[in-house]
Amino acid sequence: MNSKYFKICITLILLIASSIGAADRLKLEHSDRFEVVNKTDHYVTYVTGNVHFITKTGDIYCDSARWVKGQDVQLNGRVHIDDAKYNLKSDSAFYNISTGEFLALGQHVSLWSYKDSLFAVGTHAYYSEIDSTFYMEHRPTMYINYPDTLAMYEVVGDRIDYSSANKTAEAYGEVNISSNEFSSQSGCAKMNGDGSQLDLYDKPSMTHKESVISGELISIYIDKNLVDYIDVLDSAQGNFKEPLDSSSVFYDESILKGKRIFIDFVDGDISTILCYGQAYSWYYPSSKGTGQTQENVVSGDTIKFFVEKEELQKIHIIGGSQGTYMSGKDKMVDSALVQIVDTIDYRSDFIEYNVRDSLIELKKSANVKSGNVVLDAHIIDFDTRNNIIEAFSADVEADTIVNPNLLSTQIQPNVIPVILKDGDDEILGDYLLYSIDTEKGRIIQSKTDYTDGLYYGKKLFREQKEVYYVNEGRYTTCNATEPHFHFKSTTMKMIEGKKLIAKPVVFYIHKIPVLALPFYVFPLEKGRHSGFLPFTFGKFERGERYVRNVGYYWAASDYFDVKGAFDYYEQRRTINMNGRVNFKKIYVLDGFVDGNYTQETRYSSTVAQEFTDPRWTLQGAYNHTFSPTFSLRASGSFQSDPSYYTDYSQNLEERLNRSVKSHVSISKRFENNISLSAQVNHTVNLDTETRIDDLPNMSVSFPTIYPFGSGSKNEQGRLEQKFYNKFSLRYNPSLINYSYRTRAVDFIDSTYSFDTLTIDTTMFIDSTLLSDTSYYRTRKRYTKIQHNPSLNLPSVQLGSYLNVVPSVSYSETWFKLYETDQSINAGIDAGETYRTYSYRAGVSANTKLYGTIYPRIFGIEGIRHVLTPTVGYSYTPDIQRHPEIRKYAGGGASSIKSRSMNFNLNQLFQAKISKDDIEKVVQLLSINSSFSYNFEAAEKPLSDMNTTINATGLPYISSVSASMRHSFYNPDTDEQQFLSPYLESFSVRTSLNLAGNQFFFDDPASNAIPLGADSPDALNQSYQTQNADINANRGWSFSANYSYSESGRGANWSKSSFITFALRFNLTQNTRVSYNQHYNIEKNLTISNSINIVRKIHCWTGSIYWVPRGSNRGFGFTLYVTQLPEIKVDNNYDSFTTQSLNR
C-alpha cells in the first residue's frame, strides 16, 4: 500500500467521522466540485458550483463555499438561506455552525424574519439562530410589521438591532422612521416588537401631517395602527399647521415650546395639546392673501390647546400667564408699501384665547399694555377682530364699606378697580369700554393720576386722542384714601400735556370749602415749556430782606430758549436784572449768553448824599463743530468790578473765584494724521489787576515716522515687528505768544504841614508825615517757539530677565522779545532773535523678581511679592545760552552738566483670594522709592529719596496713601549717612466709607429723605428737587477723610491734621437727618459744619437747615404742599446780629 492511497483513506475516514458528528447541523447536499485540504489540525472542504447545503430547519444555496465541518462555513456568491424562521440573501456570508451565528455581507443583504414580521435590507447583517437577534450596519433599512402595508413602519439608520426575545428594535445614527401616520428623525430610536410604543432620542423630531414635534425625548404610543398619544420631554417644541380648507392653500400655524408637551389623539387626529414648565406659544392666523398679518405670543406655567377637526379652537394659559398680540396692515407711504404693526402686551393669572371668536379673556390681575397705555383690571376682554377692549373691576362686598358718608367712599372706585395708565398719567374706574381704532372710550366712577395730581369724576369720556371730559370732578395732589384737600368742579376739560380747565372751582380742606373761583386753569405741561419762574423770599446773613428770581422762561423753539428775571434787595434799594439765552443744535453747535445788570443805590455818610452805581456781568460760551475734522470752542466772562459776585452770589465757588477768563480755541485735523490747534486766552486777576493774554498759542502734531518701516501684518492680521521696526520719530512744535501786564506801586515820601485835614471819617491834627502812593502799568511781551523732536529707541532684552531701554532727547527754543518797560529795565535788546538748545542721552535697565507663599487660610490662596528694580544712567552737557533771556521768558531749552545714576525700586504685594469657587487677584500694597547720584555735583551728589505708599483692598477703607522724603545727609553737619537717611517730610491720607440699610429707623417700604440744600437761601430754590428725590435714598451712611502731614525742622517745622466727615440717617420713617463737618485737629478748630432735617408728613414736607459757620451761615425753615410748592410757609433768618452795610 503506497503512501498516496494511505492518505486518501485517512481523509475519507475523517470526513465520515466529521459528517457523523455534525450531521444534525449542516449537510452538503450537492456541489459541482469537491476538494478536501488537510490543515495541520483540521480538514477544510472547498465546494463550488450550485452548492446546496441542508440544515435541520432549511436550505442554504450559494456559488461556492469554504467548509470546516462542525465549526463554520464561508458562503460566497448569491448566498440564499431559506430557513423555516427567516430568509437571508447576500453576496457572501459566514456561518458559525457551533453557535448558529450568521454574518452576511454584500451590496444587497436582505433578511426576513417570518416570526417577527421584520424585513431588513442593507450591506452588512448579523443574525443569531439561537436567540433570534440580529443587527445590520452601514445604513440599512428595516420594515416592522412586514408585509402589512397599513401597519408597516420603515426604519432607516446607520445601525439597526433587533431582539426577538425582548420584542424590541433599536436604531442608531440619523434614524428616519416613516409610516402611514407619521414620520420621524432622530439620532436613536427604540420600538417594541408589536409597534405599540416608539421612543426617539438624540435631537428627535416627528412629523404628523403638517405638524412637527421635537424635544430631547419623544415617546409615541400607537393603538390599532393609529397614534394614541405622544409625550415629549425636555426642550419640547411643536409646530402645528391647520389647513383652512380642503385645498390646503392657507394655514393657521401654532408653535408651542416648554419643558414637556403631551398630545392626545382621537381616531388619529389631535384632540388636545398640553405643555408644562415655562410654556410658550406662538399663534399665526392665516392672512388669507389680504396682506394683514396677526401674531399672538403667550407664555405661562401651563398651556393647553383644544383642537377639533384639525382646527385650533381655543388656548388656555394657566399660572404666570402673559402674552403679546401683534397685528400688521399694509399701507402706502411715499409711494411705497409699508406694513404698520400694532403691539399689545397682556398678562393675568389665567388667559383664555378663543381662536374662533378672536377673543382674548384675561382673568384675575389682568394687565394690557399698548405703547404708553397700560390697563389693569380684574377681568379684561380683548376683541382682536374689532380692536375693542372691555374691562371690569372686582365687585365690592357690602361688609367692606366702612362708612358710606366718607368722601373716599363717594369718590373712590372699587377695591380692585380698572386702572388705565397713559405714560405717567393714571385713570381709575369701575368699568371701561375703549376702541383702539377710534381711540374713544368711557370710564364709570373714574379716578385719574396725572402729572403729580389725582382727578376724580363720576364719568370720564375721551372724545379725542388728547381731550378728556370729566363730570363732577375733583383734583388733589394728596394720595390719601381720604384726601386732606382738593379742588372741586362740576365740569372739567383736560387737554393732555397742556392744561386742565375747570369751572367753577371750589377749594376744600377735607370737606370744608375755603375758597371759590369762577374758573381756573391748571397747567399740565411737562419738561421744557414756557412759564413764570418760581421766585423766593429770604434774608442775607447781614439781615437784608430780598425777593429773587421774579421772571419768565420762554421756550422759543427746540433750538433756543430765553430766561429773564429780576431780584430786589430792600435795604440797599437795589434791583438786579438778569437774563440768559441758551441755544443748541445737536451735533453741530451749542452755547449760551448770560448777563446781570444792577442799579445799586448807596448812601455816603461822608458827603450825606445818595449815589446810584450801575454794575454788571456778562458770560457766554459758543461751541461749533463745522465738520468731523474742524471745531471751534469759545467762552468768556466779564464783570464791572471785582466784588460783584461777592455781594450778590450765594454760590460759594463764584464768591471765591478771583479770576475772570476768556478763551477761544480751534482744532483742525488734516489728512495723514496732521493736526493743528490754536488757543487765545485772556485772564484777569480781580485782586492784583493783572492781565495775561495768549495771542495766540499754537501747536502742530505730525504723524509718527518709522525710518525702517512699522512692520507687516501676519495672516491673522496682527502687526509683527522686527527690532529695527521699533525706531520711531515724532515732532510736535508749539508756539507761545505771551503778554503780561500788571499794576506796580511807586512810593513817594512827602511832608505836609497843615492845621486840620479831614479825609472821609479820619481826622489828622497838627503836622503829619504822609506816604503818598502812586501806580503805573508795567508790561512784558514775547514770542517763543518750542521744538521737541523725540526719537524712540527699541528696548533690548538681555537674556530672559534683563530689559535695557536706551533714550535720547533734544530740545530747542527760539525767542522773539518785544520792547517794553520790563525788557528795558532788564537790559535786553528786543531787536535780536535768540536761540537756545539742549540734549540728553541715557540708558536704563530693569527686571522683575517674584516671591510667592501659599498660606491657604481665610480664603487666601497665595500672596505674591513683585520687585521691580530699575537702574539708569543719564548724561546732560553744560549748555547755558542766553540765561537772561530764558529767565525773562519763563524758561527755555538749557541744561546743566550732569552725569547721574538713577535708582528706583517698586514693590507690589498681591493676594489671590478664593470665595465661592471664584478666584480674584487683589492689589494689597505698592511701595515705590527712588533717588539719584550726580557725579558732577561738588556737594551732596546724592538726591533726596522719595517714597510713595498706596494700600487698597482694605474693608471699608477705600484708600490709604502716604509719601515720605528722606535726605542722605545729616541736617546739622551735612555728613553723608546713606544707611540711616533723615526724614524731611511725611504725609498720609485715608478715607473711610460705611453704609447700611438700618440705623435709628428705616422701614423698607418707607420714603427716604434727601440730604437737602447747602445754605438757607438754596433751601428755597431746591425744595422742588428735594421732593423729587425724596424717595431716592434709604438707610444710613458715614464717610470720613483724614489727612496728616509734617515737614521741616526747628523753626521751619510745620504740621497739619484735618478730618472731614458726613453722616446721614433716617431718624424716623419719614425724617431724614444729615450732618457735615470739616475740622482742623491741629488747631482744634471747626472750619465748617451744617445740619439739615427734612420731614415728610404725607402730602406736606417740612425742612430745617442750619449753617452755624461760614459766609452763608444762618438757618431756614420751609413747609409746603409736596406737589404744590406754591402753597407754603417759608422763612429764613440769620443766626447773629445784623452788621453794618458800610463795611
C-alpha positions, 0 to 999 in steps of 0.5 A, a space after each residue: 500500500 503506497 503512501 498516496 492511497 494511505 492518505 486518501 483513506 485517512 481523509 475519507 475516514 475523517 470526513 465520515 467521522 466529521 459528517 457523523 458528528 455534525 450531521 444534525 447541523 449542516 449537510 452538503 447536499 450537492 456541489 459541482 466540485 469537491 476538494 478536501 485540504 488537510 490543515 495541520 489540525 483540521 480538514 477544510 472542504 472547498 465546494 463550488 458550483 450550485 452548492 446546496 447545503 441542508 440544515 435541520 430547519 432549511 436550505 442554504 444555496 450559494 456559488 461556492 463555499 469554504 467548509 470546516 465541518 462542525 465549526 463554520 462555513 464561508 458562503 460566497 456568491 448569491 448566498 440564499 438561506 431559506 430557513 423555516 424562521 427567516 430568509 437571508 440573501 447576500 453576496 457572501 456570508 459566514 456561518 458559525 455552525 457551533 453557535 448558529 451565528 450568521 454574518 452576511 455581507 454584500 451590496 444587497 443583504 436582505 433578511 426576513 424574519 417570518 416570526 417577527 414580521 421584520 424585513 431588513 435590507 442593507 450591506 452588512 447583517 448579523 443574525 443569531 439562530 439561537 436567540 433570534 437577534 440580529 443587527 445590520 450596519 452601514 445604513 440599512 433599512 428595516 420594515 416592522 410589521 412586514 408585509 402589512 402595508 397599513 401597519 408597516 413602519 420603515 426604519 432607516 439608520 446607520 445601525 439597526 438591532 433587533 431582539 426577538 426575545 425582548 420584542 424590541 428594535 433599536 436604531 442608531 445614527 440619523 434614524 428616519 422612521 416613516 409610516 402611514 401616520 407619521 414620520 420621524 428623525 432622530 439620532 436613536 430610536 427604540 420600538 417594541 416588537 408589536 409597534 405599540 410604543 416608539 421612543 426617539 432620542 438624540 435631537 428627535 423630531 416627528 412629523 404628523 401631517 403638517 405638524 412637527 414635534 421635537 424635544 430631547 425625548 419623544 415617546 409615541 404610543 400607537 393603538 390599532 395602527 393609529 397614534 394614541 398619544 405622544 409625550 415629549 420631554 425636555 426642550 419640547 417644541 411643536 409646530 402645528 399647521 391647520 389647513 383652512 380648507 380642503 385645498 390646503 392653500 392657507 394655514 393657521 400655524 401654532 408653535 408651542 415650546 416648554 419643558 414637556 408637551 403631551 398630545 392626545 389623539 382621537 381616531 388619529 387626529 389631535 384632540 388636545 395639546 398640553 405643555 408644562 414648565 415655562 410654556 410658550 406659544 406662538 399663534 399665526 392666523 392665516 392672512 388669507 392673501 389680504 396682506 394683514 398679518 396677526 401674531 399672538 405670543 403667550 407664555 405661562 406655567 401651563 398651556 393647553 390647546 383644544 383642537 377639533 377637526 384639525 382646527 385650533 379652537 381655543 388656548 388656555 394659559 394657566 399660572 404666570 400667564 402673559 402674552 403679546 398680540 401683534 397685528 400688521 396692515 399694509 399701507 402706502 407711504 411715499 409711494 411705497 408699501 409699508 406694513 404698520 404693526 400694532 403691539 399689545 402686551 397682556 398678562 393675568 393669572 389665567 388667559 383664555 384665547 378663543 381662536 374662533 371668536 378672536 377673543 382674548 379673556 384675561 382673568 384675575 390681575 389682568 394687565 394690557 399694555 399698548 405703547 404708553 397705555 397700560 390697563 389693569 383690571 380684574 377681568 379684561 376682554 380683548 376683541 382682536 377682530 374689532 380692536 375693542 377692549 372691555 374691562 371690569 373691576 372686582 365687585 365690592 362686598 357690602 361688609 367692606 364699606 366702612 362708612 358710606 358718608 366718607 368722601 373716599 367712599 363717594 369718590 373712590 372706585 372699587 377695591 380692585 378697580 380698572 386702572 388705565 395708565 397713559 405714560 405717567 398719567 393714571 385713570 381709575 374706574 369701575 368699568 371701561 369700554 375703549 376702541 383702539 381704532 377710534 381711540 374713544 372710550 368711557 370710564 364709570 366712577 373714574 379716578 385719574 393720576 396725572 402729572 403729580 395730581 389725582 382727578 376724580 369724576 363720576 364719568 370720564 369720556 375721551 372724545 379725542 386722542 388728547 381731550 378728556 371730559 370729566 363730570 363732577 370732578 375733583 383734583 388733589 395732589 394728596 394720595 390719601 384714601 381720604 384726601 386732606 384737600 382738593 379742588 372741586 368742579 362740576 365740569 372739567 376739560 383736560 387737554 393732555 400735556 397742556 392744561 386742565 380747565 375747570 369751572 367753577 372751582 371750589 377749594 376744600 380742606 377735607 370737606 370744608 370749602 375755603 375758597 371759590 373761583 369762577 374758573 381756573 386753569 391748571 397747567 399740565 405741561 411737562 419738561 421744557 415749556 414756557 412759564 413764570 419762574 418760581 421766585 423766593 423770599 429770604 434774608 442775607 446773613 447781614 439781615 437784608 430782606 430780598 425777593 429773587 428770581 421774579 421772571 419768565 422762561 420762554 421756550 422759543 423753539 427746540 433750538 433756543 430758549 430765553 430766561 429773564 428775571 429780576 431780584 430786589 434787595 430792600 435795604 440797599 434799594 437795589 434791583 438786579 436784572 438778569 437774563 440768559 439765552 441758551 441755544 443748541 443744535 445737536 451735533 453741530 453747535 451749542 452755547 449760551 449768553 448770560 448777563 446781570 445788570 444792577 442799579 445799586 443805590 448807596 448812601 455816603 455818610 461822608 458827603 450825606 448824599 445818595 449815589 446810584 452805581 450801575 454794575 454788571 456781568 456778562 458770560 457766554 460760551 459758543 461751541 461749533 463743530 463745522 465738520 468731523 475734522 474742524 471745531 471751534 470752542 469759545 467762552 468768556 466772562 466779564 464783570 464791572 468790578 471785582 466784588 460783584 459776585 461777592 455781594 450778590 452770589 450765594 454760590 460759594 465757588 463764584 464768591 471765591 473765584 478771583 479770576 475772570 477768563 476768556 478763551 477761544 480755541 480751534 482744532 483742525 485735523 488734516 489728512 495723514 494724521 496732521 493736526 493743528 490747534 490754536 488757543 487765545 486766552 485772556 485772564 484777569 486777576 480781580 485782586 492784583 489787576 493783572 492781565 495775561 493774554 495768549 495771542 495766540 498759542 499754537 501747536 502742530 502734531 505730525 504723524 509718527 515716522 518709522 525710518 525702517 518701516 512699522 512692520 507687516 501684518 501676519 495672516 491673522 492680521 496682527 502687526 509683527 515687528 522686527 527690532 529695527 521696526 521699533 525706531 520711531 520719530 515724532 515732532 510736535 512744535 508749539 508756539 507761545 505768544 505771551 503778554 503780561 501786564 500788571 499794576 506796580 506801586 511807586 512810593 513817594 515820601 512827602 511832608 505836609 504841614 497843615 492845621 486840620 485835614 479831614 479825609 472821609 471819617 479820619 481826622 489828622 491834627 497838627 503836622 503829619 508825615 504822609 506816604 503818598 502812593 502812586 501806580 503805573 502799568 508795567 508790561 512784558 511781551 514775547 514770542 517763543 517757539 518750542 521744538 521737541 523732536 523725540 526719537 524712540 529707541 527699541 528696548 533690548 532684552 538681555 537674556 530672559 530677565 534683563 530689559 535695557 531701554 536706551 533714550 535720547 532727547 533734544 530740545 530747542 527754543 527760539 525767542 522773539 522779545 518785544 520792547 517794553 518797560 520790563 525788557 528795558 529795565 532788564 537790559 535786553 535788546 528786543 531787536 535780536 532773535 535768540 536761540 537756545 538748545 539742549 540734549 540728553 542721552 541715557 540708558 536704563 535697565 530693569 527686571 522683575 523678581 517674584 516671591 510667592 507663599 501659599 498660606 491657604 487660610 481665610 480664603 487666601 490662596 497665595 500672596 505674591 511679592 513683585 520687585 521691580 528694580 530699575 537702574 539708569 544712567 543719564 548724561 546732560 552737557 553744560 549748555 547755558 545760552 542766553 540765561 537772561 533771556 530764558 529767565 525773562 521768558 519763563 524758561 527755555 531749552 538749557 541744561 546743566 552738566 550732569 552725569 547721574 545714576 538713577 535708582 528706583 525700586 517698586 514693590 507690589 504685594 498681591 493676594 489671590 483670594 478664593 470665595 465661592 469657587 471664584 478666584 480674584 487677584 487683589 492689589 494689597 500694597 505698592 511701595 515705590 522709592 527712588 533717588 539719584 547720584 550726580 557725579 558732577 555735583 561738588 556737594 551732596 551728589 546724592 538726591 533726596 529719596 522719595 517714597 510713595 505708599 498706596 494700600 487698597 483692598 482694605 474693608 471699608 477703607 477705600 484708600 490709604 496713601 502716604 509719601 515720605 522724603 528722606 535726605 542722605 545727609 545729616 541736617 546739622 553737619 551735612 555728613 553723608 549717612 546713606 544707611 540711616 537717611 533723615 526724614 524731611 517730610 511725611 504725609 498720609 491720607 485715608 478715607 473711610 466709607 460705611 453704609 447700611 440699610 438700618 440705623 435709628 429707623 428705616 422701614 423698607 417700604 418707607 420714603 427716604 429723605 434727601 440730604 437737602 440744600 447747602 445754605 438757607 437761601 438754596 433751601 428755597 430754590 431746591 425744595 422742588 428737587 428735594 421732593 423729587 428725590 425724596 424717595 431716592 435714598 434709604 438707610 444710613 451712611 458715614 464717610 470720613 477723610 483724614 489727612 496728616 502731614 509734617 515737614 521741616 525742622 526747628 523753626 521751619 517745622 510745620 504740621 497739619 491734621 484735618 478730618 472731614 466727615 458726613 453722616 446721614 440717617 433716617 431718624 424716623 420713617 419719614 425724617 431724614 437727618 444729615 450732618 457735615 463737618 470739616 475740622 482742623 485737629 491741629 488747631 482744634 478748630 471747626 472750619 465748617 459744619 451744617 445740619 439739615 432735617 427734612 420731614 415728610 408728613 404725607 402730602 406736606 414736607 417740612 425742612 430745617 437747615 442750619 449753617 452755624 459757620 461760614 459766609 452763608 451761615 444762618 438757618 431756614 425753615 420751609 413747609 409746603 404742599 409736596 406737589 404744590 410748592 406754591 402753597 407754603 410757609 417759608 422763612 429764613 433768618 440769620 443766626 447773629 446780629 445784623 452788621 453794618 452795610 458800610 463795611 
